[in-house]
């Protein structure tokens, strides 16, 4: 597993250079870029559709995404029928396993992807905690937050999987982080320069930080978090948000490392939808 920590000079400036989100109504200047993949009936109808057979898909969506070599690891939550949180594994066979990706040769018509780009597997995570949120990969380990709407099973969990073989991941048992008082909607994870893991859990109102007990992730994380409320975050949060309602919910989180961060304040917003 890669234990290196990548440093970025002047994180706020680099962060501000990311193109802003462009609404559908924008005509010019769009930064939208697409990659397509074939389903080949791996995801059964009508899951993740807006059809009447799927109750218009209300509350059901894909959220987190990470890349491991040639594979995209996507999280999804099925709410209609048999509820379940899932990993959706996509192999982008037309893309490099090691180099950065660009638009595929088929360009903008992403609805006609290369035959090598396809969904290869769907893996159920939990039948009660059906909502799978924003995820993070550190090396071959992927952390996934899940929660549900069953009053008999309140709260949420963060689970950990080994994706050494992306098409056959294995759950790291015994280290599930239980969050009884919040809904874990998205997480970020990184390794510190001394090789400990740091996990951040977001639930729309608070940010919980957990540190691994040792440098070995299978020994788990501290159960008691360091908690920050939204009002305590330096720089605040961007307005608006994802979804039709623009609720300000953040779908994915990432850590940015900067040399000398402790000595340099971060005045600008460090959270983006």
C-alpha positions in Angstrom: 0.0 0.0 0.0 1.3 3.5 -0.9 2.1 5.4 2.3 3.4 8.6 0.6 1.6 11.9 1.4 1.4 14.2 -1.6 2.1 17.9 -0.7 0.4 20.7 -2.6 1.9 24.2 -2.6 -0.6 26.9 -1.6 -3.7 24.8 -1.2 -6.2 27.7 -1.1 -5.0 29.1 -4.4 -4.9 25.7 -6.1 -8.4 25.0 -4.7 -9.8 28.3 -6.0 -8.4 27.4 -9.5 -10.8 24.5 -9.8 -13.5 25.5 -12.3 -16.8 26.3 -10.6 -19.9 24.1 -11.0 -21.8 25.0 -14.2 -25.6 24.8 -14.0 -27.5 23.1 -16.8 -28.8 26.5 -17.9 -25.3 27.7 -18.8 -24.8 28.0 -22.5 -21.1 28.9 -22.7 -18.1 28.2 -20.6 -19.2 24.8 -19.4 -16.6 22.6 -17.7 -18.6 19.4 -18.0 -16.7 16.4 -19.2 -18.1 12.9 -19.4 -16.9 9.3 -19.4 -19.4 6.6 -20.4 -19.6 2.9 -19.5 -21.9 0.1 -20.7 -24.2 -1.5 -18.2 -24.7 -4.8 -20.0 -27.6 -5.5 -17.6 -25.3 -5.7 -14.7 -27.5 -3.2 -12.9 -31.0 -4.6 -13.2 -33.9 -2.5 -14.4 -35.3 -0.3 -12.9 -32.7 0.4 -10.3 -31.2 4.0 -10.5 -33.8 5.1 -13.0 -36.5 7.8 -12.8 -39.2 5.4 -14.2 -42.6 4.9 -12.6 -41.5 1.3 -12.0 -38.9 2.7 -9.6 -41.2 5.3 -8.0 -39.5 8.0 -10.1 -36.2 7.2 -8.4 -36.9 9.5 -5.5 -34.2 9.3 -2.8 -32.2 6.9 -4.9 -28.8 7.9 -6.4 -25.2 7.2 -7.0 -22.8 9.5 -5.0 -19.2 8.6 -4.2 -16.6 7.8 -6.8 -12.9 6.9 -6.6 -10.4 5.6 -9.1 -8.2 2.5 -8.5 -6.0 2.0 -11.6 -8.4 1.1 -14.4 -11.4 0.8 -12.2 -14.0 3.4 -11.0 -15.5 2.5 -7.6 -19.0 4.2 -7.4 -21.4 4.1 -4.4 -25.1 3.8 -4.8 -28.3 3.4 -2.7 -31.4 1.5 -3.8 -34.4 2.8 -1.9 -37.3 1.2 -3.9 -38.1 -2.5 -3.3 -35.3 -4.3 -1.6 -33.3 -1.5 -0.1 -29.5 -1.8 -0.2 -26.3 0.2 -0.3 -23.9 -0.8 -3.0 -20.5 -0.6 -4.6 -20.8 -0.3 -8.4 -17.5 -1.4 -10.1 -16.7 0.0 -13.5 -13.7 -1.1 -15.6 -12.5 1.6 -18.0 -10.6 -0.8 -20.2 -9.9 1.9 -22.8 -8.1 4.0 -20.3 -4.6 3.8 -18.8 -4.1 1.9 -15.5 -1.4 4.3 -14.3 -1.6 7.6 -16.3 -4.1 10.5 -15.9 -7.3 10.1 -18.0 -8.5 12.4 -20.7 -11.7 12.4 -22.7 -12.0 9.0 -24.5 -11.6 8.8 -28.2 -15.3 8.6 -28.7 -15.4 12.2 -27.2 -18.7 13.8 -26.2 -21.1 11.0 -27.2 -20.6 9.3 -23.9 -23.9 7.4 -24.4 -22.0 5.2 -26.9 -18.9 4.2 -24.9 -16.1 1.9 -26.0 -16.9 -1.8 -25.5 -14.0 -2.1 -23.1 -15.7 0.4 -20.7 -18.4 -1.3 -18.7 -19.9 -2.0 -15.3 -18.4 -5.4 -14.3 -19.9 -5.9 -10.8 -22.4 -4.7 -8.3 -21.7 -5.5 -4.6 -24.3 -5.1 -1.8 -23.0 -3.5 1.4 -26.0 -3.4 3.7 -29.8 -4.1 3.4 -30.8 -1.8 6.2 -28.3 1.0 5.9 -29.2 1.6 2.3 -27.7 5.0 1.7 -24.0 4.9 0.6 -22.3 8.2 0.5 -19.1 9.9 -0.5 -16.1 7.6 -0.3 -12.3 7.8 -0.2 -9.5 5.4 -1.3 -6.1 5.4 0.4 -4.0 2.9 -1.4 -6.1 -0.2 -1.8 -8.4 0.6 1.2 -11.8 2.2 0.6 -13.9 3.7 3.4 -17.6 3.9 2.8 -20.3 5.7 5.0 -23.7 4.1 5.1 -27.0 5.0 6.8 -30.7 4.2 6.5 -34.2 5.2 7.5 -35.1 2.2 9.7 -36.0 3.5 13.2 -34.9 0.1 14.6 -31.4 0.8 13.3 -30.6 4.5 13.8 -27.4 6.2 13.2 -24.8 5.2 10.7 -21.5 3.4 10.1 -18.3 3.7 8.3 -17.0 0.5 6.8 -13.6 -0.4 5.3 -12.9 -2.6 2.3 -9.7 -3.9 0.7 -9.8 -3.3 -3.1 -6.5 -4.9 -3.9 -8.6 -6.8 -6.5 -11.1 -4.1 -7.5 -13.6 -6.7 -8.9 -13.6 -8.8 -5.7 -13.1 -6.5 -2.7 -13.0 -7.9 0.8 -14.4 -6.1 3.9 -12.0 -5.4 6.7 -14.0 -6.9 9.6 -13.8 -5.8 13.2 -13.0 -2.1 12.5 -16.4 -0.8 11.5 -16.8 2.7 13.0 -20.3 3.1 14.4 -21.8 6.6 14.5 -25.0 6.4 16.6 -25.8 10.1 16.7 -25.3 11.3 13.1 -25.9 10.3 9.5 -22.6 9.7 7.9 -23.2 11.2 4.4 -19.6 11.5 3.2 -16.1 10.8 4.4 -12.5 11.8 3.6 -9.5 9.8 4.6 -5.7 10.3 4.4 -2.4 9.2 5.9 -0.4 11.6 8.0 3.4 12.0 7.5 3.9 9.6 10.5 1.7 7.0 8.7 -1.4 7.2 10.9 -4.8 7.4 9.2 -7.1 10.3 9.7 -10.8 9.9 8.9 -13.3 12.8 8.6 -17.0 12.2 8.7 -19.6 14.8 7.4 -23.3 14.7 8.2 -24.4 18.2 6.9 -24.0 19.8 10.3 -20.8 18.6 11.9 -17.4 17.3 10.9 -16.1 14.4 13.0 -12.3 13.6 12.9 -11.1 10.2 13.9 -7.4 9.1 14.2 -6.3 5.5 13.7 -5.2 3.7 16.8 -1.9 2.6 15.2 -0.3 2.9 11.7 -2.1 -0.4 10.8 -5.6 0.3 9.7 -6.9 -3.1 10.7 -6.5 -2.1 14.3 -9.2 0.5 13.9 -9.9 4.1 14.8 -10.6 6.1 17.9 -14.3 5.9 18.7 -14.4 9.3 20.3 -14.1 12.0 17.6 -12.8 15.6 17.6 -16.0 17.4 16.5 -16.3 20.7 14.6 -19.7 22.3 13.9 -20.3 24.1 10.6 -20.0 27.5 12.4 -16.5 26.6 13.6 -15.0 25.9 10.2 -12.5 28.7 9.1 -13.5 30.0 5.7 -17.1 28.7 5.9 -18.9 26.8 3.2 -19.9 27.6 -0.3 -23.6 28.5 -0.8 -25.9 26.3 -2.9 -25.3 22.6 -3.3 -26.2 19.5 -5.2 -29.5 18.1 -6.2 -32.7 19.7 -7.5 -33.2 21.5 -4.1 -29.7 22.9 -3.9 -29.6 21.9 -0.2 -25.9 22.6 0.4 -25.2 18.9 1.0 -21.6 17.9 0.1 -21.3 14.7 -1.9 -17.6 14.1 -1.6 -14.7 15.3 0.6 -11.0 15.3 0.3 -8.0 16.3 2.4 -5.4 18.7 0.9 -1.9 18.7 2.3 0.3 21.8 2.3 3.8 22.2 3.7 3.6 24.5 6.8 -0.2 24.4 6.9 -0.2 24.9 10.7 1.7 28.2 10.3 -0.4 29.6 7.4 -4.1 30.3 7.9 -6.6 29.1 5.3 -8.9 32.2 4.8 -10.9 31.0 1.8 -13.6 28.3 1.8 -12.1 24.9 1.7 -15.3 23.0 0.9 -16.8 22.7 -2.6 -19.9 20.9 -3.8 
